[in-house]
């Protein structure tokens, strides 16, 4: 290890020692679960170490570290938002496992598809229009809302209700066919 590396390690260790408590408080203040505060603070210091070349020594080190922590928390929120794209994580997991099983038994999948078509045909016209717009045409809720003169929330609630109706209908048909 060169003397320059040793000097850097010592100065970075000093930076961590001087800012660790304030950074943990800041991370906690951002609403991070207490169990994850230390991990996020540690990750902040790792990013700071990795990005040390970009740091302007004329800047406030604490402000720079808080900026890194803020970005890490934003990334965690985005990850959480991605997870929320699945309305029912447990149901999605079951459907994923089910779809893997369908690959082993294509007849089973085609039977459910036939039931789905029949169930969609039984929906009221407006519900069929919503299903068709969403799943055949790929429209998002705001597009459907504008097209059907409904609020975005009403479209989303209708989709939730329709999916539940279809699920119940398919399960009933499968039970009847066994």
GROMACS elastic network, one bead per residue, 0.5 to 0.9 nm:
[ bonds ]
;  ai    aj funct       b0    kb
    1     4     6  0.81336   500
    1     5     6  0.61447   500
    1     6     6  0.65811   500
    2     5     6  0.51828   500
    2     6     6  0.62814   500
    2     7     6  0.85431   500
    3     7     6  0.59990   500
    3     8     6  0.84998   500
    4     7     6  0.50308   500
    4     8     6  0.61415   500
    4     9     6  0.86402   500
    5     9     6  0.60614   500
    5    10     6  0.84913   500
    6     9     6  0.50703   500
    6    10     6  0.61297   500
    6    11     6  0.85708   500
    7    10     6  0.51547   500
    7    11     6  0.61725   500
    7    12     6  0.86010   500
    8    11     6  0.50549   500
    8    12     6  0.60245   500
    8    13     6  0.84382   500
    9    12     6  0.51137   500
    9    13     6  0.60129   500
    9    14     6  0.84931   500
   10    13     6  0.50864   500
   10    14     6  0.61911   500
   10    15     6  0.86631   500
   11    15     6  0.62082   500
   11    16     6  0.87350   500
   12    16     6  0.62402   500
   12    17     6  0.85521   500
   12    49     6  0.78010   500
   13    16     6  0.51219   500
   13    17     6  0.61535   500
   13    18     6  0.85818   500
   14    18     6  0.60008   500
   14    19     6  0.85009   500
   15    18     6  0.51865   500
   15    19     6  0.60777   500
   15    20     6  0.81160   500
   15    61     6  0.81734   500
   16    19     6  0.53199   500
   16    20     6  0.53922   500
   16    21     6  0.89668   500
   16    45     6  0.72006   500
   17    20     6  0.56357   500
   17    21     6  0.80185   500
   18    21     6  0.76262   500
   18    22     6  0.83147   500
   19    22     6  0.54629   500
   19    23     6  0.58930   500
   19    24     6  0.85241   500
   19    61     6  0.84284   500
   19    62     6  0.66670   500
   19    65     6  0.84563   500
   20    23     6  0.51577   500
   20    24     6  0.61050   500
   20    25     6  0.86430   500
   20    41     6  0.74251   500
   20    42     6  0.87239   500
   20    45     6  0.88365   500
   21    24     6  0.52195   500
   21    25     6  0.62955   500
   21    26     6  0.86681   500
   22    25     6  0.51165   500
   22    26     6  0.61529   500
   22    27     6  0.86491   500
   22    62     6  0.81530   500
   23    27     6  0.60922   500
   23    28     6  0.84915   500
   23    41     6  0.64523   500
   23    44     6  0.87718   500
   23    62     6  0.76523   500
   23    65     6  0.73343   500
   23    66     6  0.67177   500
   23    69     6  0.80574   500
   24    27     6  0.51137   500
   24    28     6  0.60865   500
   24    29     6  0.84839   500
   24    37     6  0.62051   500
   24    38     6  0.67224   500
   24    40     6  0.82826   500
   24    41     6  0.58789   500
   25    28     6  0.50860   500
   25    29     6  0.60488   500
   25    30     6  0.87532   500
   25    37     6  0.84808   500
   26    30     6  0.64470   500
   26    66     6  0.71796   500
   26    69     6  0.83652   500
   27    30     6  0.52062   500
   27    31     6  0.71927   500
   27    32     6  0.62919   500
   27    37     6  0.62096   500
   27    38     6  0.87756   500
   27    40     6  0.73721   500
   27    41     6  0.69851   500
   27    66     6  0.80152   500
   27    69     6  0.67214   500
   27    70     6  0.77733   500
   27    73     6  0.81456   500
   28    31     6  0.55123   500
   28    32     6  0.51780   500
   28    33     6  0.71614   500
   28    34     6  0.66751   500
   28    36     6  0.88282   500
   28    37     6  0.60740   500
   29    32     6  0.72093   500
   30    70     6  0.78996   500
   30    73     6  0.77338   500
   31    34     6  0.85407   500
   32    35     6  0.82250   500
   32    36     6  0.65935   500
   32    37     6  0.62164   500
   32    40     6  0.85695   500
   32    73     6  0.77754   500
   33    36     6  0.54575   500
   33    37     6  0.65092   500
   34    37     6  0.52817   500
   34    38     6  0.80240   500
   35    38     6  0.72874   500
   35    39     6  0.81229   500
   36    39     6  0.52370   500
   36    40     6  0.61264   500
   36    41     6  0.85643   500
   37    40     6  0.52329   500
   37    41     6  0.60845   500
   37    42     6  0.85036   500
   38    41     6  0.50691   500
   38    42     6  0.60005   500
   38    43     6  0.84780   500
   39    42     6  0.50752   500
   39    43     6  0.60810   500
   39    44     6  0.85610   500
   40    44     6  0.61095   500
   40    45     6  0.87298   500
   40    69     6  0.72221   500
   40    72     6  0.75403   500
   40    73     6  0.81107   500
   41    45     6  0.64509   500
   41    46     6  0.87380   500
   41    69     6  0.70877   500
   42    45     6  0.51771   500
   42    46     6  0.62841   500
   42    47     6  0.87382   500
   43    47     6  0.61813   500
   43    48     6  0.84942   500
   43    69     6  0.81836   500
   43    72     6  0.82578   500
   44    47     6  0.51802   500
   44    48     6  0.61376   500
   44    49     6  0.86039   500
   44    65     6  0.67155   500
   44    66     6  0.83282   500
   44    68     6  0.59646   500
   44    69     6  0.54759   500
   44    72     6  0.74774   500
   45    49     6  0.60560   500
   45    50     6  0.85331   500
   45    65     6  0.74605   500
   45    68     6  0.86205   500
   45    69     6  0.88484   500
   46    49     6  0.50291   500
   46    50     6  0.61649   500
   46    51     6  0.85254   500
   47    51     6  0.59228   500
   47    52     6  0.81957   500
   47    68     6  0.73591   500
   48    51     6  0.50624   500
   48    52     6  0.55554   500
   48    55     6  0.83413   500
   48    64     6  0.83860   500
   48    65     6  0.69774   500
   48    68     6  0.74390   500
   49    52     6  0.51602   500
   49    53     6  0.85852   500
   50    53     6  0.78914   500
   51    54     6  0.56324   500
   51    55     6  0.71008   500
   52    55     6  0.53144   500
   52    56     6  0.87280   500
   53    56     6  0.81157   500
   55    58     6  0.86029   500
   55    59     6  0.76647   500
   55    61     6  0.83962   500
   55    64     6  0.78080   500
   56    59     6  0.55661   500
   56    60     6  0.86629   500
   56    61     6  0.88789   500
   57    60     6  0.76147   500
   57    61     6  0.77709   500
   58    61     6  0.87765   500
   59    62     6  0.87993   500
   59    63     6  0.77812   500
   59    64     6  0.74604   500
   60    63     6  0.53514   500
   60    64     6  0.64261   500
   60    65     6  0.88567   500
   61    64     6  0.50506   500
   61    65     6  0.61850   500
   61    66     6  0.85810   500
   62    65     6  0.51128   500
   62    66     6  0.60783   500
   62    67     6  0.85411   500
   63    66     6  0.50688   500
   63    67     6  0.61573   500
   63    68     6  0.87465   500
   64    67     6  0.51033   500
   64    68     6  0.64218   500
   64    69     6  0.87520   500
   65    68     6  0.51048   500
   65    69     6  0.61960   500
   65    70     6  0.85329   500
   66    70     6  0.59572   500
   66    71     6  0.85751   500
   67    70     6  0.50164   500
   67    71     6  0.62767   500
   67    72     6  0.86931   500
   68    71     6  0.51752   500
   68    72     6  0.62924   500
   68    73     6  0.87523   500
   69    72     6  0.50456   500
   69    73     6  0.62298   500
   69    74     6  0.86005   500
   70    73     6  0.51696   500
   70    74     6  0.62122   500
   70    75     6  0.86907   500
   71    75     6  0.61988   500
   71    76     6  0.86732   500
   72    75     6  0.50448   500
   72    76     6  0.63371   500
   72    77     6  0.87606   500
   73    77     6  0.62777   500
   73    78     6  0.86900   500
   74    77     6  0.50260   500
   74    78     6  0.62509   500
   74    79     6  0.86332   500
   75    78     6  0.50331   500
   75    79     6  0.61826   500
   75    80     6  0.85638   500
   76    79     6  0.50340   500
   76    80     6  0.61808   500
   76    81     6  0.86203   500
   77    81     6  0.61302   500
   77    82     6  0.86077   500
   78    82     6  0.61566   500
   78    83     6  0.85827   500
   79    82     6  0.50740   500
   79    83     6  0.63452   500
   79    84     6  0.87296   500
   80    83     6  0.50246   500
   80    84     6  0.62878   500
   80    85     6  0.89340   500
   81    85     6  0.65689   500
   82    85     6  0.53178   500
   82    86     6  0.77814   500
   83    86     6  0.59881   500
   83    87     6  0.85158   500
   83    89     6  0.79759   500
   84    87     6  0.60580   500
   84    88     6  0.83233   500
   84    89     6  0.81411   500
   85    88     6  0.88404   500
   86    89     6  0.56711   500
   86    91     6  0.88827   500
   86    92     6  0.68533   500
   87    91     6  0.84119   500
   87    92     6  0.80079   500
   88    91     6  0.51746   500
   88    92     6  0.59865   500
   88    93     6  0.84827   500
   89    92     6  0.50056   500
   89    93     6  0.60517   500
   89    94     6  0.85996   500
   90    93     6  0.50541   500
   90    94     6  0.62520   500
   90    95     6  0.86301   500
   91    94     6  0.50375   500
   91    95     6  0.61117   500
   91    96     6  0.85293   500
   92    96     6  0.60415   500
   92    97     6  0.85912   500
   93    96     6  0.50446   500
   93    97     6  0.62464   500
   93    98     6  0.84126   500
   94    97     6  0.51627   500
   94    98     6  0.59262   500
   94    99     6  0.84887   500
   95    99     6  0.59065   500
   95   100     6  0.84961   500
   96    99     6  0.50714   500
   96   100     6  0.63064   500
   96   101     6  0.86850   500
   97   100     6  0.51139   500
   97   101     6  0.63326   500
   97   102     6  0.86561   500
   98   102     6  0.61192   500
   98   103     6  0.88383   500
   99   103     6  0.65634   500
   99   109     6  0.81519   500
  100   103     6  0.53851   500
  100   104     6  0.72998   500
  101   104     6  0.53502   500
  101   105     6  0.67413   500
  101   106     6  0.89237   500
  102   106     6  0.56684   500
  102   107     6  0.81503   500
  102   108     6  0.65212   500
  102   109     6  0.55310   500
  103   106     6  0.58556   500
  103   109     6  0.80427   500
  105   108     6  0.56140   500
  105   109     6  0.69225   500
  106   109     6  0.50741   500
  106   110     6  0.62204   500
  106   111     6  0.86052   500
  107   110     6  0.51472   500
  107   111     6  0.61428   500
  107   112     6  0.87256   500
  108   111     6  0.51316   500
  108   112     6  0.63911   500
  108   113     6  0.86727   500
  109   112     6  0.52309   500
  109   113     6  0.61790   500
  109   114     6  0.86841   500
  110   114     6  0.61509   500
  110   115     6  0.86239   500
  111   114     6  0.51394   500
  111   115     6  0.63142   500
  111   116     6  0.86345   500
  111   174     6  0.84772   500
  112   116     6  0.60667   500
  112   117     6  0.86613   500
  112   170     6  0.69371   500
  112   171     6  0.89577   500
  112   173     6  0.88387   500
  112   174     6  0.76180   500
  113   117     6  0.62814   500
  113   118     6  0.87016   500
  113   170     6  0.89658   500
  114   117     6  0.51723   500
  114   118     6  0.63485   500
  114   119     6  0.86397   500
  115   118     6  0.51137   500
  115   119     6  0.60559   500
  115   120     6  0.85654   500
  115   169     6  0.79913   500
  115   170     6  0.56625   500
  115   171     6  0.89223   500
  115   173     6  0.67440   500
  115   174     6  0.78639   500
  116   119     6  0.50352   500
  116   120     6  0.60891   500
  116   121     6  0.85806   500
  116   166     6  0.69284   500
  116   167     6  0.83885   500
  116   169     6  0.79808   500
  116   170     6  0.61241   500
  117   120     6  0.51736   500
  117   121     6  0.62745   500
  117   122     6  0.88604   500
  118   121     6  0.51282   500
  118   122     6  0.65385   500
  118   170     6  0.88030   500
  119   122     6  0.51669   500
  119   123     6  0.67615   500
  119   165     6  0.85153   500
  119   166     6  0.60957   500
  119   167     6  0.89555   500
  119   169     6  0.60909   500
  119   170     6  0.68995   500
  120   123     6  0.53426   500
  120   124     6  0.87479   500
  120   127     6  0.85484   500
  120   128     6  0.64837   500
  120   131     6  0.81183   500
  120   166     6  0.70255   500
  121   124     6  0.81510   500
  121   125     6  0.87420   500
  121   128     6  0.73329   500
  122   125     6  0.87669   500
  122   128     6  0.85459   500
  123   126     6  0.80680   500
  123   127     6  0.59346   500
  123   128     6  0.58499   500
  123   162     6  0.82897   500
  123   165     6  0.87163   500
  123   166     6  0.86628   500
  124   127     6  0.53630   500
  124   128     6  0.62892   500
  124   129     6  0.87203   500
  125   128     6  0.50692   500
  125   129     6  0.61389   500
  125   130     6  0.87151   500
  126   130     6  0.62798   500
  126   131     6  0.86964   500
  126   148     6  0.87726   500
  127   130     6  0.50382   500
  127   131     6  0.61896   500
  127   132     6  0.84867   500
  127   158     6  0.76245   500
  127   159     6  0.82283   500
  127   162     6  0.69371   500
  128   131     6  0.50514   500
  128   132     6  0.59242   500
  128   133     6  0.83720   500
  128   162     6  0.89696   500
  129   132     6  0.51134   500
  129   133     6  0.59623   500
  129   134     6  0.84815   500
  129   148     6  0.88043   500
  130   133     6  0.51324   500
  130   134     6  0.60691   500
  130   135     6  0.84664   500
  130   144     6  0.71293   500
  130   148     6  0.83409   500
  130   155     6  0.77342   500
  130   158     6  0.80637   500
  130   159     6  0.73589   500
  130   162     6  0.89023   500
  131   134     6  0.51974   500
  131   135     6  0.58180   500
  131   136     6  0.75015   500
  131   159     6  0.73952   500
  131   162     6  0.79330   500
  131   163     6  0.88583   500
  132   135     6  0.54167   500
  132   137     6  0.64606   500
  132   138     6  0.83335   500
  132   139     6  0.89410   500
  133   136     6  0.58331   500
  133   138     6  0.62925   500
  133   139     6  0.56007   500
  133   140     6  0.83352   500
  133   143     6  0.89369   500
  133   144     6  0.67629   500
  134   137     6  0.59066   500
  134   140     6  0.63731   500
  134   141     6  0.76329   500
  134   144     6  0.74724   500
  134   159     6  0.86885   500
  135   138     6  0.52120   500
  135   139     6  0.74231   500
  136   139     6  0.82283   500
  139   142     6  0.80830   500
  139   143     6  0.58387   500
  139   144     6  0.62299   500
  140   143     6  0.53713   500
  140   144     6  0.62899   500
  140   145     6  0.86105   500
  141   144     6  0.50866   500
  141   145     6  0.59525   500
  141   146     6  0.86241   500
  141   151     6  0.88557   500
  141   152     6  0.57287   500
  141   153     6  0.81263   500
  141   155     6  0.60443   500
  141   156     6  0.63662   500
  142   146     6  0.62488   500
  142   147     6  0.86045   500
  142   151     6  0.79320   500
  142   152     6  0.53861   500
  142   153     6  0.89105   500
  142   155     6  0.81582   500
  143   146     6  0.52699   500
  143   147     6  0.61580   500
  143   148     6  0.85586   500
  143   152     6  0.84838   500
  144   148     6  0.58561   500
  144   149     6  0.80225   500
  144   150     6  0.78186   500
  144   151     6  0.89756   500
  144   152     6  0.77822   500
  144   155     6  0.70714   500
  145   148     6  0.52812   500
  145   149     6  0.55127   500
  145   151     6  0.53909   500
  145   152     6  0.52129   500
  145   153     6  0.84823   500
  145   154     6  0.78760   500
  145   155     6  0.60920   500
  146   149     6  0.51104   500
  146   150     6  0.65461   500
  146   151     6  0.77151   500
  146   152     6  0.81735   500
  147   150     6  0.78716   500
  148   151     6  0.87818   500
  148   155     6  0.88161   500
  150   153     6  0.82835   500
  150   154     6  0.62971   500
  150   155     6  0.66359   500
  151   154     6  0.51039   500
  151   155     6  0.63974   500
  151   156     6  0.87652   500
  152   155     6  0.51611   500
  152   156     6  0.62937   500
  152   157     6  0.86632   500
  153   156     6  0.50628   500
  153   157     6  0.60674   500
  153   158     6  0.84150   500
  154   157     6  0.51033   500
  154   158     6  0.59744   500
  154   159     6  0.85500   500
  155   158     6  0.50088   500
  155   159     6  0.61541   500
  155   160     6  0.87016   500
  156   159     6  0.50876   500
  156   160     6  0.63272   500
  156   161     6  0.86801   500
  157   160     6  0.51173   500
  157   161     6  0.61853   500
  157   162     6  0.85319   500
  158   161     6  0.50474   500
  158   162     6  0.59498   500
  158   163     6  0.84851   500
  159   162     6  0.50314   500
  159   163     6  0.59992   500
  159   164     6  0.84865   500
  160   163     6  0.52954   500
  160   164     6  0.62973   500
  160   165     6  0.87125   500
  161   164     6  0.51875   500
  161   165     6  0.62259   500
  161   166     6  0.87064   500
  162   166     6  0.61158   500
  162   167     6  0.85215   500
  163   166     6  0.50627   500
  163   167     6  0.60745   500
  163   168     6  0.85801   500
  164   167     6  0.50530   500
  164   168     6  0.61549   500
  164   169     6  0.84855   500
  165   168     6  0.51975   500
  165   169     6  0.60478   500
  165   170     6  0.86051   500
  166   170     6  0.60359   500
  166   171     6  0.84890   500
  167   170     6  0.52226   500
  167   171     6  0.61329   500
  167   172     6  0.85501   500
  168   171     6  0.51777   500
  168   172     6  0.60925   500
  168   173     6  0.86347   500
  169   172     6  0.51570   500
  169   173     6  0.62385   500
  169   174     6  0.86541   500
  170   173     6  0.51363   500
  170   174     6  0.61202   500
  170   175     6  0.85630   500
  171   174     6  0.51096   500
  171   175     6  0.61130   500
  171   176     6  0.85595   500
  172   175     6  0.51214   500
  172   176     6  0.61251   500
  172   177     6  0.86312   500
  173   176     6  0.50096   500
  173   177     6  0.61237   500
  173   178     6  0.87779   500
  174   177     6  0.51284   500
  174   178     6  0.64322   500
  175   178     6  0.54115   500
